[in-house]
Amino acid sequence: MGKSKHDFDTSHRDLLNEPFWQRVPAWKDVDEETFLDWTWQAKNTVTRPQQVLKLLEDIVTPEFLEDVRQGFRRASMSVRVSPYVFGLIDWDQPYTDPLRIQFVPLASRFTKDHPMLRFDSLCEQKDSPVPGLTHRYSDKALFLAMDTCTVYCRYCTRSYAVGSDTEDYEKMQLRVNRERWQVAFDYIRNTPYLEDIVISGGDTYQLKADQVTEIGHALLDIPHIRRIRFATKGPAIMPMKLLTDHDWVDALTEVMERGRKQNVEVCIHTHFNHPKEITDITRRALGVLFERGITVRNQSVLVRGVNDSPEIMKQLVRRLAYVNVHPYYVYVHDLVKGAEDLRTTVATALAIEKVVRGSTAGFKTPTFVVDAPGGGGKRDAHSFEHYDRETGVSVYRSPSVDADQYYFYCDPVALLPESGQKRWADPSQHDLILKEAEEAARSAQLKSESFYRPGSGHLVRLPSAGEIEPDEDVTSHTG
């Protein structure tokens, strides 16, 4: 007898609940009480390549160990991995483990950066009226409070500033600095149309409790601020902080409660990429925030070999919902130095979103977006004016940012058909590829606008190149 449409896979509820960290020889005698102490996690966080190699020397092959050693020499991000994450990695299958892929680089997996890549691909610095504050959308600003994180992701779009310098990359410095903060607060105070502030970095998990309070109250003192978001990957990387750092959680709660009295929303935006990152420890930790009435939303990045398949993404979305986190965005991977092997295609995003949408409630379904290179901001992945599958170039417009500008996202060259790879291999073709894409986008835009009759009172339909169906064979690119 076949399944009814109401039969449902409940495996997203099966959260890991065992001392998984004891599989790492260095922590085989660490009990649960110690492991759940956030100060122990912070003290034992791996921050140097030599520490990674030391922890792995008895549990991986010499060949893999050398691959890691060479990988760190080529990485654009310094290393920082909590024991929680390190213990969740399957070191018996390290080449394909989704957490290892995100945080521990391998030289054998590196591929050449895309020719169109820029170090600050989203041009956040260009839109910074004062240091550490990006003001791109009229009513929203991004405040970078510091430049350290609980973990350093290989795909970090803010690698121009986050983490310490590496052998090949010198970073912009955005350390905790109250004078710099005050300049940012003054700008916000003197810009009355700003209503929404994202506090990020770096990672707000790294703020001390009194700094959370200081920043929160400084923003709540500004009458026109209506929304405050603390951005942190912490719940995915060190959930036990929410269980054992009572001062930090109390500080966040105090800010949230004052905000509620002022009708100002204060919430957390976090970052889970794979269902494996959500354990029973996570459930308990997020329960603390839920019980205190703190809303948590999630922003994922689409990473090749991690979550670029419909089944993994559905499992992630359902598991997030199960632990009371709202799936908000899935970003098509930005162009980031040293992370080309992690990027996938816009076509992949379109195909996955088609499967995910309808698999759970709409308000628990993320929007798949491209953060348009060059400063266009977040655009629905399907909203391109033109998408050339051969060259991998998709063209977006962002009328609220710049109505006359076209923004180009480029799929990884290695995932293009051979004809497209050959064109990108020839530097003389690069400008021509973009020119062709822009001309096609302009043509599509004119055609679309010909259907629009403002003020006519008629129901109109605006056709879009984004209505093109994605190829059936591009739902996953994990090769």
Secondary structure, 3 states (H helix, E strand, C coil): CCCCCCCCCCHHHCCCCCCHHHHCHHHCCCCHHHHCCHHHHHHCCECCHHHHHHHHCCCCCHHHHHHHHHHHHHCCCCCCECHHHHHHCCCCCCCCCHHHHHHCCCHHHCCCCCCCCCCCCCCCCCCCCECCEECCCCCEEEEECCCCCCCCCCCCCCCCCCCCCCCCCCCCCCCCCHHHHHHHHHHHHCCCCCCEEEEECCCHHHCCHHHHHHHHHHHHCCCCCCEEEEECCHHHHCCCHHHHCHHHHHHHHHHHHHHHHCCCEEEEEECCCCHHHCCHHHHHHHHHHHHCCCCEEEEEEECCCCCCCHHHHHHHHHHHHHCCCEEEEEEECCCCCCCHHHCCCHHHHHHHHHHHCCCCCHHHCCEEEEEECCCCEEEEHHHCCEEECCCCEEEEEEHHHHEEEEEEEECCHHHCCHHHHHHHHCHHHHHHHHHHHHHHHHHHHHHHHCCCCCCCCCCCCCCCHHHCCCCHHHCCCCC
